[in-house]
Amino acid sequence: MSNNPDRLAHFWKELRRRNVLRSLAIYAGTAFIILEACNMLFPRWGLPDWSIDLVFWLLVLGAVINIFMAWVFDLTPEGVKKTKSAADVQESESPSTSNSWKVATYISVVVIVALIIMNVIPFNREARAGTIDSLLILPFDNFTGDDQLDNMVAGMHSMLIGDMGRIDKLRVISPTTSNVYKDADMSIPEIAEELEVGAILDLDMMCMGDTICFQAKIITPFPEEKVLWIADFREEKGQILNLYNRITKQIAREVKVELSPQVIQRLAESRTVDPEALDAYLLAHFHRERLGPDNQDSALKYFQIAIEKDPEWADPYVGLARVWGVRSSFRYISVEEGNRKRYEYQKKALELDPNSDKVHYLIAGTATWTDWDWELADKEYAIAMKLNPNNALSRMYYAHFLMIQHRTEEALKQAKQALELDPMRPLSLGLYGVVMHYTGDYQAALTHLEKGFSIDPENGFVVGNLAVAYRCTGDTLHWFETAKSRWGWLDDKYYTYIDTVFQEKGVQGVIRARVKTYEELYAQGGRISFNGLGKQYLQLGNYDKGMYYFEKAYEEKHGLLSYISLYYHDYPELKDNPRYLTLLKKMKLPLPEE
């Protein structure tokens, strides 16, 4: 026992004499630099997560080898020689050690310990697993110096959210809600608190030509604002899809979210895209989000250019299918032409990418609103939401499908989740309002529709359903003013006439005047909504005429006729109407509940 201190002192003296500690100090500093470089570069190169751990353990092994080599050999002016034992060294040969090397030896120990703590012990990391379960990706800041790229930069923002949305254990806020906070006079913690998110991704676009370069950083807002991760990226434009896959994996790693095997497999897929096709696609995406006829025509043109440049890319085909669906829904073209084109591009998209959530969401919508294939719709919505659980519209339209099927509790759950993903989008608020309407909560419907209207008073879907909400809550004046705002294609003379009708004959008089106008338009060869006209006849209490137009809507396969299974909520007399019940059976829809 008494000899132990002497042995330790002798061992420590030998470490110093053989320059083991000096060699270890140099090695530790070099290893630290190598490991930090790997942490920065490996994610950009798309290397798997375990590659950084492999480098760490190789460096640990190298440290052991370094200690052994320093103990056994000396590096002298004459070359590498075997180190003499202590007994063979004369007093005059004993090396002296400067104070600076003494400091270096102590630093080496600290560095080695720090490396082990940083790379092995999990409690010292910035984010712990499970602490961040939601993310907002702020609109990209365009620092390219070219304002004409704003629309394309916005499209890239939406694409990244779509990519990140595939992470099933992370709630990712949708693009439209994210865009509300562009240039908002709010701090990061204030935005995070309003949306109830645990982290925010801020990205600055620096260049966007043949090469795309940007800086991304993850900010945690609570308990205090802190940058969790920051990185610079530079990639050829044609590699953008692969770059987004790598960024998605990197962010999941930084916020400590485990990826499912399915997501890992999807993110490992490699896909280059023609740069000109990408440019056209981003412009098409910008126009498709705006529902006016001119915007839809522009979207159609740019999607077609994207397909010409890269005919093997599925996303532009999905975009074209949606454009044709919108054009027919708003009667810019005939229903028959719209459906034919939609089927054509939907089929091609599925052939090119059978694992795309966009494709399955598209198929689910077609099955719901066009084919009335309820079993297929249920199946496709499930696939789409499994592939991308953060697609708010996919969930919201699934909620509408569930309402149509009288699966109300499931519908409410899906609608709530969808609104949490996209709480500031007028369309989402409008669709949620429709769900509330058919559950009988007219006040909740009105509240959400008014919020949607306050964000975008030009949104036709919101305006139309807001008018219905006013009517159902007995606010006839607001109903009239709101409904009238949708009749922009009529002249001042008609507006004067309809104002007089409202003052003299009230709501019923206005509806009769509108019915007459639409029937005259149809008689002259114009396009009208048979489903909409049928509902107006229900409001007048003329169920026979209402069913006449519903049956015509069935013949042309009008998409909105899917909701007919819910009309009895507002018009209970339909429950016993033989023509109504027959039409429900033909469409294989559930019958009215007692």
N, C-alpha and C positions, 0 to 999 in steps of 0.2 A: 504494500500500500504506500509506503514512504517513498518508493522509487517512482511512482506514477507522475508527480509533478516534474521530476527531472526528465523523464521520458518525453512528456509533452513539450517541455522546453527544448529538448534536443530535436524533436520532430519539427517544431516551428522554425528552429534555427536552420535545419536542413532544407526546409521549403524555401527559406530566404536565400540560402547559399546556392541552391540549385536553380534559382530564378523562376521557380514554379509560380509564385504569386505574381511576379512581374509579367510572365507569359499569360497567366490567366486574366490579368487586368486588360491586356491588349485584346485578348480573344473575346472577353465579355463585351467590351465596347464595340468591337466589330460585329459580334453576334446580334447585339441590340439593334444596330443600324440595319443589318440584313433582315431581321424579323419585322421591323417597322416598314421597310420597303416592300416586303411581301404582303403585309396587311393592306398597303395602298394599291399595289399593282395587280395582285392575283385576281381580285374581283373584276377589274377592268378587262383582264385577259380571258375572263370566263372560266377560270380554273375552279374545280370543285372546292367546297368548304374545307374538306379534310386536308387539302394540300398545304394550308398554312400550319396546321397541327403537325404535319409530317416534317416540314422545315424546322419547326421548333424542336422536335425530338431528335432530329439529325444534328442540330446545333448542340443539344445536350450531350449526345454521343461524342460529338467533336470535342466538347469540353473535357470529357474523360480521356480521350486520346491525347489531347493537348497536355493534360496534367502528366500523363505517363511519359510522353516524349520529353517534356521539360525536366522530369525527374531523372531520366536515363541519359539524356544527351545535353551537351552544351554547344552553343553557337559561338565559335571563337574566330579570331582573324585568320586562323589557319584552316577553318572549315568546321564541319560538324564532328565533334569528338564525344566519346563516352565520358560522362561525368565521373570524376574520381570520387572514391569514398572519403568520408571525413578523416579516416585514419591515414590516408595517403596524402592528404593536403597539408603542406607546411604552413606555419603561421603567417609567413610572408605572402602566401597565396590566397589567404582569406580575403574575399571580396568585401569592399565597403559599399554600403547602400545609402544613396542620397535621400534626403527628406522627401523629395518629390516622389520618388518611387515608393516610399513608405505610404504616402497618401494614396498613390495609385493602387496599392495592394488592398487597402481598406475599401476603396471605391469598387474594386472588382467584386468583392464579396457582396456589397450592397446591390450592384447591378444584377448579379446572378440571382439573388433572392427576389429582386423586383421582377425579373423575367418569369420566374416560377409563379409568383403571385398573380401577375397580369395574365398569364396564359393557362394557368391550371385552376386556380381557385376562383369560382364564379361570383362570390359575393363582392368582389372588387370592381365589377363591371358597371358601366354607366346605367344600363337598363337590365332589369331582371326579367326572366321569362314570366309572361303573364301580366306585367305591369302596364304594357301598352297594347290595347286591343282595338284601337281606332286611329284613323289617320286622315288628315286633310291635305291634299296636294294643292297648294295655292296656284293661281294662274301664273304661267311663266312670264317673267319680266323680259321684254325684248330689248337687249342691249346691243343688237347688231348694227344699229344706226340706220336701219331701213324700216320705216313705219309700214311700208307696203307688205311686209312679211307678218304683220300682226295676225291676220286671219290664219296663216299657216302655222304660226307659233301656237295659236289657240287650238288648232287641230291636233298638234303634237301633244299638247296638255291633255286633251281628251283621250288620245291613244294610250298615254302612260297610265291614266286612271283605269282604263279598260284592262290593261295588262296587270296592274296591281290588284284589280278587283277579283282576280282569280284566287287570291289567298283567302281561304275559307275561315281562318281564325282572326282575320283583321277586317274591321268595318271601315271601308274606304268611301268617303263622301263623293257623290256624283259630280260630274263636271259643271252642270248648270248651277248648282248651289255654290260650288267653289268659285265660279265666276262672279258671284255677287260680292265677293270680298276683294275683287281687283280694285286697287287704289282706295280701299276703304280706310277711313280715318279711325282705325281700331288697332290696338296692340295685339301681338300674338296671343297673350293669355286671354284677352277679351274675346277674340275669335274662337279660341279653343273652348272657352267656357260656354259660349253661345251654342256651339255645335256639339259640345260634350265629347271632344276628341282628346286623345292622350298624346298625340304628336302631330307636328306639321312639317311637311316637306316643302321647302322653298327652293325654286330653281331659277337661275339666271341664264338665259340664252345669249351666248357671246358671239356665235357665228352660225350662219345657216346658208351655205352654198353647196359646193360639192362635198364639203365636210361640215359636220355639225359639232359644235362644241358648247359646253355649258358647265356650270358649277351647281352642284346640288348639296343641300344641307338639311339634316333633320334637326328640328328644334323641339325640345320638350318644354312645355309652358309651366308645369307645376312641379314642385312648390315654387320654383323660380325659373324664369326663362333661361334656357341653357342649350348650347349647340351640342347635340349628341354625336353628330357625325358630319363630316364635310369631305367632298371629293370633287375632282375635276374630271370631265370626260371629253374625249375627242374621238370622233368616229366618222367614217365615210357614210354619206346619207343612205346609201343602199343597204347598210348594215343596221339601220335604226331598229328594226324588229328584234334582232339579236341583242343589240345594246339594251333595249328595254327589258328583255328577259334577264340579263345580267343585273341590271339595276334593281329589278324586282327581288331577285335572290339576295342581293346585297342589303337592301332595306329590311327584308324579312330577318336577315341575320342580325342587323343592328338593333332592331326593336325586339329581338328575341322571340319571334313567332315561328313556330315549327310548320314547315311545309308538308302537305300530304304527299304520298307517293305519286298520286295522279298529277298534282301541280308540278312536282319536280320533273316528271316525265315531259309534261307540256313545255316547261321552261327550258328543257334541254334540247328541244327541237330547233333546228337552224333554218332560217328563211331569209334570203336576201330579196330586195325589192328594187325594181328599176327606179332610179332617182326621179325621172320625169313622171313616172306613174305615181310616185308618192306625192309630188307637188300637186298633180291633178286631183288626187284623192283628197288631200287636205282642203283644197278649194271646194270640191264637191261636198265634203262634209259640212263646211261652213254654210253653204247655200241650202243643204237639205234640212238643216235645223230650222230654217225659216220657211213657213208654209205657203207663202204667196206663190202665185203661178209663175212669175218671172224667176223667183229663186229656184223653184222646182225645175224649170227649164234649164237653168244654169247648172244645177246639180246633175241633171241628166247628161248634159254635154261633158262635164268634167269627169264623171264616172266612166263614160264611154272612152274618153281619152286615156284614162288610167288602164282600162282593159286593153286598149290597143297597144300600149307600151309594155304591159305585163299581163298577158292573158291567163297566166297560171296563178294569179293572186286572187283569193276568194273574196276578200272584203269589198272590192268595187262591185262585184255581182250582188252582194247583199244590199249595198247601197242602191243599186239600180232597182232591185225588187221593191225596196221600200218606197222609192220615188214613184214607181208606177202605182203602188198601193195608195199613196197620198193623192195622186192625180185623179184616180178613179173615185176615191172617197169624197173629194171635194167637187166632183163632177166636172173637172177640167177635161176629162175624156170619158168614154163610156165604161161601164162596169165590166163588160165583156172584154174590151181591149186591155184594161188594167189588169184583170185577173190572168189573162193569157200571158202577158209579159212578166207578171210577177211569178207565175209558175216556171217560166223558162229560166229566169235568172236565179231563182231559188234552187232549182234542180242543179244548175251548174255550180253554184256555190257549195252545195253539199258534196258534190263529186270532188271538188278541189280540197275541201277541208272539212271532213266529217266530224272533227273534234272541236269545231268553233262554236262557242256559246252564241255568237251572233247568228249563225245559221240556224241553230235549233230554236232560238227565240223567234226567228222569222217564220219557221215552219209552224211553231205553236200558234203564232198570230194568224197565219193563213188558215190553220185548222179551226180556229175559234171564229173568225169573222167572215170567212169565205166558204169553207167546206162544211162547217158545222159537224166536224168529226171530233166529238168530245173526248173520246178515248185517246186518240192521237194527240190532241191538244194537251191533255193532262200529262201524258208521257213526255212530250217535248218540252213543256215548261219545266218539268222535274230535271231533265237533262241539262237544259240551259242554266238553271239556277245552281246545279251542282258544278258545272264548269265555271260559272261566274256568279257566286252568291251575292255580289255587290251591285249587280245590275238592277237599279231601282225600278225602271220601267218594266222589266221582265217580271219582277215581283208584283208590281201594281196591276199589270194586266192579268197576271195569274189570279190576283184577288178578284178582279172582275169576272174572270172565268168561273171562279168558285161561287161568286154571287149568282151567276146565271144558272149554275147547277144546284142552287139552294144550299150550299155548304157554307153557311154564314159565318160560323165561328172560325173556320179556317181562313175565310176571306178577310175577316177583321185582323187576324194575326199577320197575314201577309201584307195587308195594306199598311199596318202600323210599321212593320219592318221597312217597307219601301219608303215611307215618309221619313223615317229616321235617316235613311241614306241620302235623301234628296229633299230636304225640308223647305228649300227656297225656290223650287222650280214651279212655275205656275201650272204646268201640265200635271205634275205630280199632285199638287194641291187640288186641282180640278178633279182628277181621277179619284182622289181620296174623298172629295165632297160627294161624288156620285155614289160611292160605297156607303157613306153616311146616309145619303138620301134613301137608298133602298133598304136600310135597316130601320127607317122611320125617324131618324134623328135629324130633322130638318134644320134645327138650329146649328148643330155641328157642321152640317153641310154648308150652311150659309157662311159660317165663320171662316172655313177653309177656302171657300170660293172667293170671299171678299179679300182674303189675304193674297190669293193668286192674282186677283184683279188689281190690287194695289201695286204689285210688282210689274205686271204687264197688262195694262188696260186694253191692248190690241189683240190679246190672245183670244181667238174666236171660240175655242172649246170652253175656256173659262167663262167668257161672256154669256154664251148660250146657256150653260148650266147654272150660272148665277141668276139669270132671268127666271129659270125654273124654281130656284130656291126662294126667290122673292115671292113668286106666285104661291108656292106651297106654305109660306109663312104669312100670307095675307097682305103683303106689302105691294099692292097693285100699282102704285105710282112708280116705285123703283122697278117693278117688273116691266112696265111699259117703256120707261126711258132706257133700260138696259137692253130689252129686246129690240127696240127701234135702232139702237146703235149698230146692230148687225145688218141692217138693210141698206148698206152703203151704195148698192147698185141702183137704188131708186132715186127719182128726181125730187126737187123741192116741192113741186106741185103735189106729188103723192104724200110727202111728209105733212103738208098742210091738211090734206084730206084725212090722213090717218089720225092726226091730232084731234080733228073735229069729231071723228068717230069715237075716239076714246072718251072725250068729254061728254058726248051725248049718249053713248051706248055701253061704255065701260069695256071690261076685258072681253066679254063674249062678242061684242060688236067688232073689236079689233081682230079677234081670231077669225070671225066670219069673213071679214074683209081680206085677211091674209090668205085664207083658203081660196077665195074667189080669184085672187091675183095669181096664185100658183096654178090653179086649174086652167086659167086662161093662158098662162105661159106654156103649160104642157100641151094644150090644144094647138098652139102655134109651133110645136116641134121643139120646144125648149126642154132642157133637162131639169128634173125636179127630184126631190127625195120622197119616194112613195112611203117610206117608213115615217118620215117627219110629217107628211100630210095626214097619214093615218092617226098619228098621235094628236094632231090638232082636232081631228073629228072626234076623238075620244073626249077631249076637253069640252066639245060642244054637246056631248051626250049622244052623238050619232054613232052608235056602235056598228051598225051595219055598214055604213060608209067607211068607218075606220078599218073594219076587217077587209073590206074590198081593197083598200090600198096596202094593207099588210100582206094580203095574198099576192098582189102585184110585186111587192118587195121580195116575197119568197121566190117568185118566178125569175126575177133578175138576180137573185142571190145577194141582196143588199146586206152589207156587213153588219150594220147596226141593228138589223132584225134579230140578232143573237140575244139582245136584251128583252125580247118580247116575253120571256118567261117571268120577268119581273114587273110587267106593266100592271098586273092585278093589284100590286101594292097601292098604286094611286087610283085605280079604277076597279074596285071590288066586284062590280057587276060582271066583269069578265070571267069570274070564277065559274059561272054557270052558262057562259056563252058557247054554244056547240061549235061554232066556226073557230073560236079561239082555241078551244081544247083540241080540235082536229088539227090545227096548224102546229100546236105544241107537239102532238104525237108524230106528225110528219117530220118535224125537225129533231125528234128524239130528245126533247127537252122535258124536264120534270114538270108535273102538273101542279096547279096551285095548292098550297098547303091549307089545310082546314084551320 
